[in-house]
Every structure is written in C-alpha cells, then in structure tokens.
Amino acid sequence: MDKDAEHSIEFLRGIYELCERLAATGFVIVSVESSYECFGTWSLAIRHQRESTVFDWDAREGILTIKGRASKPDSQGGHGYHTLEQKHFDTSRGEDPMFYVESYLKVHA
C-alpha cells in the first residue's frame, strides 16, 4: 500500500475512533463528513439529549469552528446553527482538534 493510501486510512480510522468514544458516552453522531484530499478536513454533527452541536475542522487554515443550534426560531422561523467558538490549532506542534472536541463535549454536556 502506498503512503497516501496509508495516511487516508489512518485519517478515517481516527475519525471512526472518535465517533466510537463519543457514542460510548451517550452522544449521538448525527453525521460525519470528511475529506482526506482537502487537507484532512472534517465535520461532525453531534446530538446529546436535546442539544445539537456541529464541529467543522478546516485543516488548511487550522481552525475548528463549533456551532450550536439556536433554541429559538430565527426571523425566518428556522432553528439554524450559530457559531459558539473558533479555535486555532497548530497540528505540526501536536495540537489535536479531535481531542478538543471530546474535551469540549465533556465540559458542555
């Protein structure tokens, strides 16, 4: 297997393992989107009880955006997501946005 294939499998395995750990603690993974070819970008939509949170990792920019679902309808009557937090990670220094997702959910659950 060539290096790109190995890295793409490792990337997907990391996302899968994160989803397993979250599910084991009562979180429902509503959707997972990922693109190894787009610098390793991913998005997770997670529900816990009645709260929904989306984590969007922009690997090119090194920014994790955390969005929460609005509890009250917006002007169009929808319950869209709004940005709760944006955090920069330097993955070349070992900073891991997936670890932060777990930490964030433990504190905010």
C-alpha positions, 0 to 999 in steps of 0.5 A: 500500500502506498503512503497516501493510501496509508495516511487516508486510512489512518485519517478515517480510522481516527475519525471512526475512533472518535465517533466510537468514544463519543457514542460510548458516552451517550452522544449521538453522531448525527453525521460525519463528513470528511475529506482526506484530499482537502487537507484532512478536513472534517465535520461532525454533527453531534446530538446529546439529549436535546442539544445539537452541536456541529464541529467543522475542522478546516485543516488548511487554515487550522481552525475548528469552528463549533456551532450550536443550534439556536433554541429559538426560531430565527426571523425566518422561523428556522432553528439554524446553527450559530457559531459558539467558538473558533479555535486555532490549532497548530497540528505540526506542534501536536495540537489535536482538534479531535481531542478538543472536541471530546474535551469540549463535549465533556465540559458542555454536556 
